[in-house]
């Protein structure tokens, strides 16, 4: 899935075997990196790779900030918070067997 949903929203998360996973857009929002960098990282390293140290630091900071505003540290809450801050319409959709590269696409749940 590579384009926005028909309503203009984008997927930020997807589910794989009940595990909430971030799409590349979701990862980019949480770690404050360009989507193309998140897509490349996910393509090169997969879903369970350790993020670069700078991404982890920014991600922890942004999770804390989002949780302070929402009271929730869940992945879906954090990415929705940051998407709302940037005016990005979001769609969180469950996909049974999804690719971590549901980068800017329709359908999907996140990490």
N, CA and C atoms as a LAMMPS dump frame, in Angstrom:
ITEM: TIMESTEP
0
ITEM: NUMBER OF ATOMS
333
ITEM: BOX BOUNDS ff ff ff
-5.0000000000000000e+02 5.0000000000000000e+02
-5.0000000000000000e+02 5.0000000000000000e+02
-5.0000000000000000e+02 5.0000000000000000e+02
ITEM: ATOMS id mol type element x y z
1 1 1 N 0.841 -1.153 0
2 1 2 C 0 0 0
3 1 3 C 0.897 1.229 0
4 2 1 N 0.835 1.983 -1.029
5 2 2 C 1.797 3.065 -1.124
6 2 3 C 1.179 4.443 -1.197
7 3 1 N -0.123 4.557 -1.282
8 3 2 C -0.727 5.87 -1.372
9 3 3 C -1.7 6.108 -0.254
10 4 1 N -2.154 7.361 -0.115
11 4 2 C -3.107 7.662 0.937
12 4 3 C -4.436 6.963 0.683
13 5 1 N -5.19 6.756 1.755
14 5 2 C -6.554 6.24 1.622
15 5 3 C -7.348 7.214 0.774
16 6 1 N -8.479 6.77 0.264
17 6 2 C -9.281 7.627 -0.606
18 6 3 C -9.759 8.876 0.11
19 7 1 N -9.864 8.845 1.433
20 7 2 C -10.28 10.04 2.164
21 7 3 C -9.095 10.936 2.51
22 8 1 N -7.907 10.612 2.039
23 8 2 C -6.719 11.42 2.283
24 8 3 C -5.967 11.042 3.543
25 9 1 N -6.48 10.09 4.318
26 9 2 C -5.793 9.701 5.54
27 9 3 C -4.66 8.73 5.218
28 10 1 N -3.735 8.618 6.142
29 10 2 C -2.601 7.708 5.964
30 10 3 C -2.548 6.732 7.129
31 11 1 N -2.074 5.525 6.859
32 11 2 C -1.93 4.51 7.9
33 11 3 C -0.674 4.784 8.705
34 12 1 N -0.797 4.699 10.018
35 12 2 C 0.336 4.915 10.904
36 12 3 C 0.768 3.638 11.612
37 13 1 N -0.154 2.707 11.757
38 13 2 C 0.147 1.444 12.422
39 13 3 C -0.543 0.295 11.701
40 14 1 N -0.092 -0.92 11.983
41 14 2 C -0.728 -2.128 11.47
42 14 3 C -0.479 -3.239 12.479
43 15 1 N -1.221 -4.314 12.388
44 15 2 C -1.055 -5.449 13.291
45 15 3 C -0.471 -6.634 12.551
46 16 1 N 0.483 -7.304 13.192
47 16 2 C 1.025 -8.568 12.706
48 16 3 C 0.968 -9.527 13.882
49 17 1 N 0.18 -10.584 13.727
50 17 2 C 0.021 -11.577 14.794
51 17 3 C -0.3 -10.92 16.135
52 18 1 N -1.169 -9.919 16.107
53 18 2 C -1.592 -9.236 17.32
54 18 3 C -0.632 -8.19 17.841
55 19 1 N 0.515 -8.035 17.202
56 19 2 C 1.508 -7.047 17.627
57 19 3 C 1.305 -5.758 16.84
58 20 1 N 1.155 -4.648 17.562
59 20 2 C 0.991 -3.354 16.905
60 20 3 C 2.355 -2.89 16.385
61 21 1 N 2.408 -2.552 15.105
62 21 2 C 3.654 -2.156 14.449
63 21 3 C 3.478 -0.794 13.793
64 22 1 N 4.549 -0.043 13.727
65 22 2 C 4.525 1.251 13.048
66 22 3 C 4.731 1.082 11.556
67 23 1 N 4 1.861 10.774
68 23 2 C 4.325 1.982 9.356
69 23 3 C 5.537 2.906 9.268
70 24 1 N 6.084 3.068 8.099
71 24 2 C 7.214 3.983 7.929
72 24 3 C 6.808 5.409 8.299
73 25 1 N 5.584 5.803 7.955
74 25 2 C 5.123 7.146 8.333
75 25 3 C 5.02 7.249 9.851
76 26 1 N 4.486 6.212 10.492
77 26 2 C 4.407 6.219 11.95
78 26 3 C 5.78 6.316 12.589
79 27 1 N 6.731 5.529 12.087
80 27 2 C 8.1 5.58 12.593
81 27 3 C 8.698 6.965 12.384
82 28 1 N 8.475 7.535 11.214
83 28 2 C 8.996 8.873 10.923
84 28 3 C 8.426 9.908 11.887
85 29 1 N 7.139 9.805 12.195
86 29 2 C 6.518 10.747 13.133
87 29 3 C 7.095 10.603 14.534
88 30 1 N 7.215 9.376 15.007
89 30 2 C 7.69 9.15 16.37
90 30 3 C 9.157 9.545 16.516
91 31 1 N 9.967 9.233 15.522
92 31 2 C 11.408 9.494 15.613
93 31 3 C 11.823 10.821 14.996
94 32 1 N 10.867 11.541 14.422
95 32 2 C 11.134 12.837 13.801
96 32 3 C 12.234 12.738 12.742
97 33 1 N 12.022 11.802 11.815
98 33 2 C 12.943 11.619 10.691
99 33 3 C 12.137 11.678 9.398
100 34 1 N 12.786 11.935 8.268
101 34 2 C 12.064 11.912 6.992
102 34 3 C 11.485 10.52 6.706
103 35 1 N 10.311 10.492 6.1
104 35 2 C 9.656 9.221 5.77
105 35 3 C 10.57 8.358 4.904
106 36 1 N 11.275 8.966 3.955
107 36 2 C 12.154 8.173 3.079
108 36 3 C 13.246 7.473 3.887
109 37 1 N 13.742 8.111 4.961
110 37 2 C 14.743 7.463 5.816
111 37 3 C 14.127 6.293 6.58
112 38 1 N 12.906 6.481 7.077
113 38 2 C 12.213 5.403 7.791
114 38 3 C 11.931 4.235 6.85
115 39 1 N 11.486 4.535 5.624
116 39 2 C 11.232 3.479 4.631
117 39 3 C 12.505 2.7 4.338
118 40 1 N 13.601 3.411 4.129
119 40 2 C 14.877 2.761 3.812
120 40 3 C 15.331 1.888 4.985
121 41 1 N 15.239 2.43 6.197
122 41 2 C 15.653 1.67 7.373
123 41 3 C 14.839 0.387 7.497
124 42 1 N 13.515 0.496 7.341
125 42 2 C 12.648 -0.676 7.473
126 42 3 C 12.915 -1.696 6.373
127 43 1 N 13.18 -1.231 5.163
128 43 2 C 13.479 -2.145 4.055
129 43 3 C 14.808 -2.863 4.292
130 44 1 N 15.78 -2.141 4.829
131 44 2 C 17.11 -2.708 5.046
132 44 3 C 17.198 -3.596 6.286
133 45 1 N 16.417 -3.262 7.33
134 45 2 C 16.615 -3.918 8.626
135 45 3 C 15.416 -4.687 9.158
136 46 1 N 14.244 -4.495 8.596
137 46 2 C 13.058 -5.202 9.086
138 46 3 C 12.43 -4.544 10.303
139 47 1 N 11.408 -5.224 10.832
140 47 2 C 10.604 -4.668 11.919
141 47 3 C 11.292 -4.694 13.269
142 48 1 N 12.143 -5.65 13.513
143 48 2 C 12.658 -5.843 14.866
144 48 3 C 14.093 -5.355 15.043
145 49 1 N 14.583 -4.582 14.118
146 49 2 C 15.947 -4.072 14.228
147 49 3 C 16.006 -2.962 15.268
148 50 1 N 17.161 -2.831 15.893
149 50 2 C 17.369 -1.735 16.835
150 50 3 C 17.535 -0.444 16.045
151 51 1 N 16.82 0.574 16.469
152 51 2 C 16.889 1.869 15.786
153 51 3 C 18.218 2.547 16.071
154 52 1 N 18.66 3.426 15.174
155 52 2 C 19.864 4.212 15.449
156 52 3 C 19.688 5.003 16.751
157 53 1 N 20.779 5.23 17.463
158 53 2 C 20.73 5.889 18.775
159 53 3 C 20.025 7.243 18.724
160 54 1 N 20.311 8.042 17.715
161 54 2 C 19.675 9.364 17.617
162 54 3 C 18.164 9.229 17.443
163 55 1 N 17.73 8.241 16.676
164 55 2 C 16.289 8.008 16.49
165 55 3 C 15.654 7.59 17.81
166 56 1 N 16.34 6.707 18.561
167 56 2 C 15.809 6.253 19.852
168 56 3 C 15.663 7.42 20.82
169 57 1 N 16.67 8.292 20.871
170 57 2 C 16.606 9.456 21.771
171 57 3 C 15.428 10.351 21.421
172 58 1 N 15.306 10.682 20.122
173 58 2 C 14.185 11.535 19.697
174 58 3 C 12.86 10.835 19.945
175 59 1 N 12.814 9.542 19.671
176 59 2 C 11.586 8.782 19.881
177 59 3 C 11.155 8.785 21.339
178 60 1 N 12.095 8.554 22.255
179 60 2 C 11.761 8.58 23.689
180 60 3 C 11.232 9.952 24.097
181 61 1 N 11.881 10.995 23.613
182 61 2 C 11.457 12.36 23.938
183 61 3 C 10.049 12.622 23.414
184 62 1 N 9.793 12.2 22.174
185 62 2 C 8.491 12.465 21.561
186 62 3 C 7.388 11.589 22.162
187 63 1 N 7.71 10.365 22.566
188 63 2 C 6.732 9.525 23.269
189 63 3 C 6.367 10.185 24.597
190 64 1 N 7.37 10.67 25.326
191 64 2 C 7.107 11.33 26.611
192 64 3 C 6.244 12.565 26.432
193 65 1 N 6.544 13.361 25.426
194 65 2 C 5.761 14.572 25.179
195 65 3 C 4.319 14.225 24.809
196 66 1 N 4.15 13.255 23.92
197 66 2 C 2.795 12.851 23.523
198 66 3 C 2.029 12.3 24.722
199 67 1 N 2.682 11.468 25.526
200 67 2 C 2.024 10.876 26.693
201 67 3 C 1.639 11.944 27.712
202 68 1 N 2.455 12.983 27.841
203 68 2 C 2.124 14.074 28.76
204 68 3 C 0.835 14.774 28.336
205 69 1 N 0.587 14.822 27.036
206 69 2 C -0.618 15.481 26.518
207 69 3 C -1.823 14.551 26.471
208 70 1 N -1.586 13.26 26.264
209 70 2 C -2.703 12.324 26.064
210 70 3 C -2.95 11.406 27.253
211 71 1 N -1.94 11.237 28.104
212 71 2 C -2.051 10.292 29.203
213 71 3 C -1.901 8.846 28.762
214 72 1 N -1.422 8.625 27.552
215 72 2 C -1.341 7.279 26.978
216 72 3 C -0.035 7.134 26.205
217 73 1 N 0.736 6.084 26.508
218 73 2 C 1.999 5.842 25.805
219 73 3 C 1.878 4.792 24.716
220 74 1 N 0.667 4.351 24.403
221 74 2 C 0.529 3.329 23.361
222 74 3 C 0.992 3.891 22.022
223 75 1 N 1.457 3.001 21.189
224 75 2 C 1.967 3.404 19.876
225 75 3 C 0.916 4.169 19.09
226 76 1 N -0.308 3.652 19.068
227 76 2 C -1.343 4.315 18.274
228 76 3 C -1.657 5.698 18.818
229 77 1 N -1.663 5.847 20.126
230 77 2 C -1.93 7.156 20.719
231 77 3 C -0.811 8.145 20.399
232 78 1 N 0.428 7.681 20.505
233 78 2 C 1.577 8.558 20.248
234 78 3 C 1.6 9.023 18.796
235 79 1 N 1.433 8.103 17.841
236 79 2 C 1.486 8.529 16.435
237 79 3 C 0.289 9.396 16.073
238 80 1 N -0.864 9.106 16.649
239 80 2 C -2.027 9.969 16.384
240 80 3 C -1.791 11.374 16.927
241 81 1 N -1.197 11.468 18.107
242 81 2 C -0.892 12.783 18.678
243 81 3 C -0.007 13.578 17.719
244 82 1 N 1.094 12.967 17.262
245 82 2 C 2.022 13.695 16.389
246 82 3 C 1.398 13.983 15.029
247 83 1 N 0.606 13.074 14.517
248 83 2 C -0.091 13.338 13.254
249 83 3 C -1.046 14.515 13.422
250 84 1 N -1.776 14.545 14.538
251 84 2 C -2.681 15.669 14.802
252 84 3 C -1.913 16.981 14.881
253 85 1 N -0.746 16.954 15.516
254 85 2 C 0.062 18.172 15.634
255 85 3 C 0.462 18.716 14.266
256 86 1 N 0.636 17.815 13.305
257 86 2 C 1.05 18.205 11.955
258 86 3 C -0.121 18.309 10.986
259 87 1 N -1.331 18.073 11.473
260 87 2 C -2.508 18.17 10.608
261 87 3 C -2.635 17.043 9.603
262 88 1 N -2.096 15.873 9.939
263 88 2 C -2.153 14.721 9.036
264 88 3 C -3.381 13.885 9.383
265 89 1 N -4.323 13.705 8.439
266 89 2 C -5.464 12.822 8.718
267 89 3 C -4.979 11.379 8.808
268 90 1 N -5.428 10.664 9.822
269 90 2 C -4.888 9.326 10.066
270 90 3 C -5.93 8.235 9.93
271 91 1 N -5.444 7.052 9.586
272 91 2 C -6.27 5.849 9.544
273 91 3 C -5.48 4.734 10.198
274 92 1 N -6.019 4.167 11.252
275 92 2 C -5.39 3.025 11.897
276 92 3 C -6.262 1.826 11.553
277 93 1 N -5.747 0.919 10.757
278 93 2 C -6.536 -0.202 10.256
279 93 3 C -5.809 -1.504 10.537
280 94 1 N -6.517 -2.498 10.979
281 94 2 C -5.92 -3.807 11.23
282 94 3 C -5.719 -4.525 9.907
283 95 1 N -4.507 -5.037 9.695
284 95 2 C -4.184 -5.822 8.507
285 95 3 C -3.6 -7.14 8.998
286 96 1 N -4.167 -8.247 8.568
287 96 2 C -3.779 -9.564 9.085
288 96 3 C -2.311 -9.891 8.839
289 97 1 N -1.853 -9.782 7.613
290 97 2 C -0.447 -10.063 7.326
291 97 3 C 0.067 -8.911 6.488
292 98 1 N 0.636 -7.951 7.156
293 98 2 C 1.035 -6.704 6.515
294 98 3 C 2.537 -6.618 6.385
295 99 1 N 2.959 -5.775 5.494
296 99 2 C 4.368 -5.472 5.316
297 99 3 C 4.712 -4.255 6.154
298 100 1 N 5.909 -4.204 6.761
299 100 2 C 6.299 -3.014 7.51
300 100 3 C 6.454 -1.8 6.606
301 101 1 N 6.377 -1.999 5.307
302 101 2 C 6.53 -0.87 4.393
303 101 3 C 5.18 -0.31 3.974
304 102 1 N 4.189 -0.423 4.819
305 102 2 C 2.906 0.237 4.573
306 102 3 C 3.126 1.715 4.834
307 103 1 N 4.122 2.254 4.197
308 103 2 C 4.674 3.551 4.514
309 103 3 C 3.675 4.671 4.459
310 104 1 N 3.133 4.962 3.334
311 104 2 C 2.223 6.085 3.239
312 104 3 C 0.872 5.595 2.797
313 105 1 N 0.623 4.338 3.058
314 105 2 C -0.524 3.724 2.431
315 105 3 C -1.749 3.585 3.272
316 106 1 N -2.733 3.079 2.6
317 106 2 C -3.996 2.802 3.245
318 106 3 C -3.908 1.462 3.939
319 107 1 N -4.673 1.319 4.976
320 107 2 C -4.713 0.069 5.704
321 107 3 C -3.468 -0.135 6.522
322 108 1 N -3.623 -0.677 7.696
323 108 2 C -2.472 -1.029 8.478
324 108 3 C -2.542 -0.508 9.89
325 109 1 N -1.835 -1.157 10.785
326 109 2 C -1.654 -0.718 12.159
327 109 3 C -0.168 -0.627 12.424
328 110 1 N 0.234 -0.107 13.534
329 110 2 C 1.638 0.198 13.722
330 110 3 C 2.299 -0.527 14.867
331 111 1 N 3.604 -0.268 15.001
332 111 2 C 4.41 -0.828 16.077
333 111 3 C 4.18 -0.1 17.356
